[in-house]
Amino acid sequence: MIKKAVILAAGKGKRMGEITKFLPKPLLEINNRPFLYYMLKNLKKLGLDEIAVIVHYKKERIEHFLKEHGIKATLIEQGEPLGTGHAVKAAKDFVNNENFLVLMGDDYYSDENINSVNKEDGFCYILGYKHEHPERFGVLIEEDCFLKKIVEKPQKFESDLVNPGLYKFTPEIFEALDKIKKSERGEYEITDAITLLAEKRKVKIVKVDKGWLCLNRPEDIQVMEEFLRKHKDII
C-alpha cells in the first residue's frame, strides 16, 4: 500500500471572499476545528504515514496549526503560485521516486474513495465522480476504464464524470510535468500532465457517486459542517 500523500494547500481561496483574508482555506473552521485537521486525521488512519503539505498563502498559519495539534507533516513551499502542476512538482524530492497520492486541501474525500485509488501498481489513477452539474468542473472522458482526455467546464454535455482532484501518481508524472507549458491563465495545470500520460493509456478512472464534498464558496461551510456532524466516526 502507498504510504505517501501530498496535500495541495497553497492557494488563496478567492471565491471565499473575506473569509480567507487572514488564513488559508484549508484552515477554515468546521465544527470548531480547522478543516485540515479532519483530512490529516483520516490520512493517518488509512496508513498514509508520510504526508507533505504544499503551502504558499499564509503558510505560517499552517505551520502553527501543525505544531499546535502535534501533527507530523512535511511542509513544502511552492514559491510562486503557478498552478496545481507546479505545486505537485514541488513535491518531487519528498516523493523520492515512489508512488504517491495527491489530494486537494479544501476537499473532503471518504475513506472508500481514498482507498479506491491507493493501488501499488504501474498505472496512475484519477477519481471520477458522477455529478448532476458536470459543466462546472473538469469532465473525464473514458475509454475502456482508461482516461482518454479531460475537458474543462464543457459548454455541451460530454460526460457526467467530473474530476474532484484525487489522484494516485507514479513517478512518471514528473516527466509529464516537465513537458507541459503554461495554460491560458498562466499556470501549470496538473490536468495537462495527466492528459499526456492518458495518451499513453497510463491513467485509469475509478468511478464513484458519493463521498466527496468541496469548500469552494461560503455556503459550502454549512454543508460540510452538517455532513461531518452526521459522521462522528471521522471527527
N, C-alpha and C positions, 0 to 999 in steps of 0.2 A: 504493500500500500504506500502511496505517496505521502511523504511527511512534510513537504514544504508548501507553504501558501503565501501568496503576495496579495496584499490588500491595497487597492488604489485609493488614496485619501488625500490627494494633493490639491484638488480643485477648490474654487471659491463658493460654489453653490449659489450662483447668481439668481436663480429662479426662486430662491428662498427669501430674497429681498433683505430687509433689515435684520432678520433673524440670524443670519450668518455674518453680520458685520464685524463681530468680535470673536467669533470662534468658527472652526471648520465644521462643515455639515455633519461629518461622522460623529461629532461630539454633541449634537443636539440631544437634549434631554427627552427620553422616552420613559414614562413612568418612573421619574426621578433618578434615572441612570443614563449616562451617555450611550447613544446607540452603539458605538464601537464596542462597548462592554459586552453586549449580547453576542456580537459577531465573534469576538475573540474567545469568549467562553465556549461557544459552540464548536469552533475550530479545534480548540484544545480537547474538548470532549470526544471529538471524532478522530483523535490521534494525529492531528496536524500540529506537531510539536515545534516546528521551526517556521515562524511567521515573520514576514517582513511587511512593514507599512511604508508605502511611498508617500512622502509628505512634501509640502511646499507652503501653502497658505496657512498661516498661524501655526506653523509646525511646533512652536514651543508649547502650545496648549496641548497637543497630542503627547509630547514628551512628558509634560507634567501629569497628564492623565495616567500614563503607564506607570509612572513612579508612585503616584497616589494610590493606585489599586494593586500595586505589586505584580504587574503583568509583564512577563518577559516577551519582548518582541524586538526585532531589529528595525530601527528607523533608517530609511534611505531618502536622502534629499534629492528631489528631482531636479533642482536648479530652476531653469526656465520652465514654465508650464506650457510645454509644447505638445500636449495631447497624450492619449492613452498608450499609443505605441511607444512614445518617448519615455513614459513612466515605466512600462514593462521593461524596456531596455535598460533602465537604471538598476534593475534587479539582477543583471547578468552574473555579477560576481557572487551574489548571495545564492543564486540557483546552482552555480558550480557544476554545470553540465548534467543536471539531473532533471527528471520530470517534475512538474510543479503545477499547482492550481493558481488561478487568478480570480479575484472577486472584486466587485465594486464596493467601496467603503460606505456607501449610502443605501445599500440594498440588503434586504433580508432574504436569505436562501434557506430552505428547510434542510434538515439533516439528510433526508432522502435525496434531494437534488444535488447536494454536495457529494454524497457518496456515489451518485449515479455517474459522475464524470471522473471520479477518482479511480482511474484504471491504469495500472502499471504496464503499459504496452507501448508500441511504436507509433500509435496514432495520437493526434490531437482531438479533443472533444469540445463541443460547444453545446450548451443547454439551449433547447428550442422550446419556448413557452407558447402554448396556444392562447391567443388573445383576441378579444372581440373588436379591438381597435388597432389592428396591426399598422395602420397608416401613421401612427405616432412614433413608430420605432424602426429600427433596422430589421428587415424581414429576411428570413432564411429560406433559400430555395434549395430543395432537397432532390437528390437523385440516388436511389438505392441505398438509403440511410447515410449517404455521404453528403456533405455540404457542397453544393455547386457554386453558389455565389450569395452575396449579401446585398440587398437592395435597401438603401437608406430612405426611410419615410416615403414609400411609393405613392404616386398620385392615383394609380389604379390598383385593383386587387392583384397581388402576386402570390400571397400565401398568408395563412393566419399564424404561422410560426414566427415569433419575434425573438430578438436577441436580448436577454436580460443581463448579459455581461458576466457569465460564469463559465470559466474555461479550464480545461486541462491542456497544458502545453508540453511538448518535448523540446529539447534544446534547439531544434530546427527553427523555432520561432525567431530566434535571434538572427539567423541567417536571412530570414524573410524581412525582418525589421531593418536590416542593413540595406535592403534593396528598395524600400518604399520611399516616396517623396512626400513633401507636404501636401495636404489636401487644400481645397479651395479656401478653407477657413484658417489656413496657415499652421496646421497641426499634423503631427504624425499619428495616423489612426491605426489602432491595433487591428481593426477590421480589414484594412488594406493588406496587412501582413498575413492575416488569416486567409484572405482570398487567394494570395499567392500559393499557400500550401493546399488550399482546396482544389486548385487547378491541377495538382498532382495527386488528387484523391488521398490526401493525408489527414482530412478533417471529417470526423463523424459527428452526427447530430444525435443527442439524447432528447427525446420528446417528453414533455410533461404538461400538465394542465392545472397545477396547483403548486403552492409552496414558494411563491415569490411576491415580495412587496417592495416598492421603492419609495425613497424620500426625495421627491423632486420638487414638490410645491408645499406651501404651508399647510394646506388641508390634508396632506398625507400624514402629518404628525399624529392627528387624532386616530386615523385609520390604523396606524402602526401601534399606537398605544392600546387600542381596543383588541387588536389581534394578540399582542403579547400578554395582555391580561387573561385572555382565554386559554393561553398555552403556558401555564405556570411552570411546566417542566423545563422551559428554556430560560427562565428568569433566575 
